[in-house]
Amino acid sequence: MFDVAVECTGSPNGFDIARRSLRSRGSLVMKSTYASDLTLDVSDLVVDEITLIGSRCGPFDLALDMLINKQIEVEDLIHARFPLSDGLDALEFAKQSGILKVLFDV
């Protein structure tokens, strides 16, 4: 069980997995928007005193267009890629000063 979970899948199943991974009084950071409806048991959140933290999302259309048209370069932001099975090593690597992005290959 964890104190904090970050839900970044955008899927209702991902939310459920993140929620079930939390201890009582844990925090669930919502770093996703959902393409379909998300059903949740609010009583469960209240009883376990779960804190939901939203994240600001800006307009994606312009950013996606700029990426597609190669108007911005993002490769320099990526410092390493790891297989998902090396997740703990990836997190240790990401904690280093100056590391911006670490990707998982799944």
C-alpha positions in Angstrom: 0.0 0.0 0.0 1.2 3.5 -0.8 0.7 7.0 0.6 0.5 8.6 -2.9 -0.6 7.3 -6.3 -0.5 9.2 -9.6 -3.2 8.1 -12.1 -2.0 9.0 -15.6 -3.6 6.3 -17.7 -6.9 8.1 -18.5 -8.8 4.8 -18.1 -11.3 4.0 -15.4 -9.4 0.7 -14.8 -6.3 2.7 -14.1 -8.2 4.9 -11.6 -9.4 1.7 -9.8 -5.9 0.3 -9.6 -4.4 3.5 -8.3 -7.2 3.9 -5.7 -6.8 0.3 -4.5 -3.1 0.9 -4.1 -3.6 3.6 -1.4 -3.5 3.4 2.3 -6.1 5.2 4.3 -5.5 8.9 4.3 -3.5 8.5 1.0 -3.5 11.0 -1.9 -4.5 10.2 -5.4 -3.1 12.6 -8.0 -5.3 12.8 -11.1 -2.9 13.5 -14.0 -5.4 12.4 -16.7 -8.5 13.3 -18.5 -10.9 10.5 -19.3 -12.4 9.6 -22.7 -15.3 7.8 -21.0 -17.3 8.3 -17.8 -15.5 7.5 -14.6 -17.7 5.8 -11.9 -16.4 5.9 -8.4 -17.6 5.0 -4.9 -17.4 8.4 -3.1 -18.3 6.7 0.2 -15.1 4.6 -0.2 -13.1 7.8 -0.6 -14.7 9.5 2.4 -14.3 6.5 4.7 -10.7 6.0 3.8 -10.1 9.8 3.9 -8.5 9.8 0.4 -7.4 13.2 -0.9 -8.0 13.7 -4.6 -5.6 16.2 -6.3 -6.4 17.4 -9.7 -4.0 18.8 -12.3 -4.4 21.6 -14.7 -4.6 20.6 -18.3 -4.1 23.1 -21.0 -5.2 23.0 -24.7 -3.8 19.9 -26.3 -4.7 20.6 -29.9 -2.0 23.3 -30.4 0.6 21.2 -28.6 -0.2 18.1 -30.6 -0.1 20.1 -33.9 3.3 21.5 -33.0 4.6 18.0 -32.2 3.2 16.5 -35.4 4.7 19.3 -37.5 8.0 19.1 -35.7 7.8 22.7 -34.6 9.2 21.8 -31.2 12.0 19.4 -30.3 11.3 17.1 -27.4 13.9 14.3 -27.8 16.5 16.4 -25.8 14.1 16.2 -22.8 14.3 12.4 -22.7 17.3 11.2 -20.7 16.7 7.5 -20.7 14.3 4.6 -21.6 13.7 1.6 -19.5 11.7 -1.6 -19.9 8.8 -1.6 -17.6 10.3 -4.5 -15.8 13.2 -2.2 -14.7 10.8 0.3 -13.1 12.6 0.6 -9.8 15.9 1.3 -11.6 14.1 3.9 -13.8 12.7 5.7 -10.7 16.2 5.7 -9.0 17.7 7.1 -12.2 14.9 9.8 -12.5 15.7 11.1 -8.9 19.1 12.3 -10.1 19.5 16.1 -10.4 19.0 17.4 -13.9 17.0 14.4 -15.2 13.9 15.7 -17.0 12.1 12.7 -18.6 12.5 8.9 -18.2 10.3 6.7 -20.5 9.1 3.2 -20.0 8.9 0.8 -22.9 5.9 -1.4 -22.6 
